[in-house]
Amino acid sequence: MTEWVVQLPDDLAQRAKSAGLLSDVVIQRLLEEAMRREAGAKLMQLTAGLHAANIEPMTEDEIVAEVKAVRAARLAPESQGKNSNQS
């Protein structure tokens, strides 16, 4: 568990405390929500970039073929290494 200290303006700290927002559980929830929003914003930026690049969407068959190719490429060095050690 990480412990940290945050400095806030007195009025903000008092309002947050009065609203029940300064507990560990609430701060954790607020941080997790902020991180989800940030991830969503990044995803939307990537999506906009793909749209702007005019890249055609892949079909399900194309995606499956790409996944299979990547898996095969990852397994190839392992199987080659095993074969060369057996010599």
Secondary structure, DSSP 8 states (H G I E B T S, - for coil): ---------HHHHHHHHHTT--SHHHHHHHHHHHHHHHHHHHHHHHHHHHHHTT-----HHHHHHHHHHHHHHHHHHHHHHHHHHH-
